């Protein structure tokens, strides 16, 4: 046997020995799953979700920093329901009921920041508020100051007793341009994507004053959620003379 062949044979034997050693070690010392969530971040995140929705008993995580660059809880950055109800606005409020796509919510937060609109998010949410797609929207402390988080829809209705809820749904016959909007109105949008039926107990309940729709060409997919919200908010703001804008 030549030197090259002997070297190759020795290397193969060494590799086989190491592989056998690793297998035996894994059998004798199996990796135990983290108990009660442990310190494993994946298990913690998994516990926060159920069927793709964040459980309502888990608060939002850190997402933004304050004016000094320190991490701050989203709850601390957000507007409380009480302050939202008392706030004087130049546009109607916007509400996303159980939003599921983080990028849409991130875009809506920016939309509300630039128009002076208050955004109400009604749980359960279909994502973690730490989602990177939310961060890609470039959110900061001032953006989150326009956002209110509600544990359920009843909490929204109870906290805004003087507001008129206008539901945007494909089931409506009235166009969104046929409404005279008020700053105290709440423009309500259901979950995305568009092929999921609207929760009619929310979109057509006794708390809804109007149902409206955006005209679209037939047999085509629906518009992106925040595209629809942008059209609605800017129409309402236009009717109100773009107060506060320039």
Secondary structure, DSSP 8 states (H G I E B T S, - for coil): --HHHHHHHHHHHHHHHHHHHHHHHHHHS-----GGGTT-HHHHHHHHEETTEE-TTS---EEEE-TTS-EEEHHHHS--HHHHHH---SS-EEEEES---HHHHHHHHHHHHHHT--EEEES--SS-TT-HHHHTTT--HHHHTTEEEESSHHHHHHHTTT--EEEE-TT--EEGGGS---TT-EEEE--SSTTS---HHHHSSTTEEEEEE----TTS----HHHHHHHHHHHHHHHTTTTT--
